[in-house]
Amino acid sequence: MNVRSFRICFGLLGITLLAACADPNFGQSPGAMVSQQEKLAQLQSSIKDQPNNVAALKEFGALQAEMGEWSRAMGAYREALLIAPNDREARIGFGEAQLGLGDFQGALDTGTSLGGTTLQVQQLRAGALAGLSRFDEARAILDVLHRSHPRNLDVRSNLALVTGLQRDPTAYGIARAAAFAPDAEFTHVRNMVLIGGMIQNEAGARNDAEQLGLAADEIGEILAIGRRARTQGMSAFGIVS
C-alpha cells in the first residue's frame, strides 16, 4: 500500500468526514463491485436515452460518491441541477462532492444555502467547518447531532475525529465505541486508528484495529497520518480527487 493512495473518505448520506481511506471498495466482495459497475453502465444507458432523467442522474451521482469518485459524482449532480435547480437531494449530493474534493468553503456555502437542521445538511456543514479548521464550530454541531442521533456511527466517528484534532484525549473512546459497534464499517475502524495516532494511543489503536480485521501495513500508514495531523492539522490528510 502506498501512503499517497490515502484520501479523505466520505460515507455517502452519513458522511464520515475525515477518515483516512486507502480504497473506497475495501471490504467489498468482487461480486458487489461488479454489480456497481453494471448498475453504472445501466444508468449511463438510461441517461443517454433520457437526458433529463433527474432520478437517474442522482442515482448515478450517489453510486459514484459511494465509490469515492467525487469528480464524477459532482458532474452527475451538476447535470441534475441544470434540470431541477431546487432539487434538495441533488444540492446535498453536490455539496458532499465539494466536501469530498476538498472545496470546504464551497461545501459550507452549499450547506448554508440549503438551510434546515436535517442530519445530512448539518453533517455537511460540520465537515466543511472541520475542513476549514473551525473545529469548535464543527464540534458544536456534532455534539447536537450526537444527542439527537445517539446510535448514528458516522456522527460519533466524526465527533471523535474533530475532538481528536483538538487533541482531546476523550476522542479515542468515542471512536473505539463506534468502531466496535456491530454495524460498524471499515471507515469507522480507520477513523479509530487515525485518532490513535493523533492522541498518541498507537499501541491501543493497533491492537484494536487488528482485532477488527485491518492489515498491519494499513494500520501503520494510518497511524503515520494521525501523527502528522497532531502538528499539521487538516493538511496532513491531503485530497486525492
BELDACOR-V308760 format. One record per pair of residues at least 24 apart in sequence whose C-alpha atoms are under 6 Angstrom apart, sorted by the first residue. I is the first residue (numbers start at 0). J is the second residue. D is the distance in whole Angstrom. If there is no record, write none. Layout:
I,J,D
I,J,D
This chain:
6,238,5
6,239,5
11,65,6
13,153,6
15,153,5
15,157,6
16,126,6
18,190,5
23,66,6
23,67,6
53,79,5
69,96,5
69,99,6
100,240,6
103,127,5
103,130,6
152,177,6
163,194,6
193,221,6
193,222,5
193,225,5
196,222,5
196,225,4
196,226,5
197,225,4
197,226,5
197,229,5
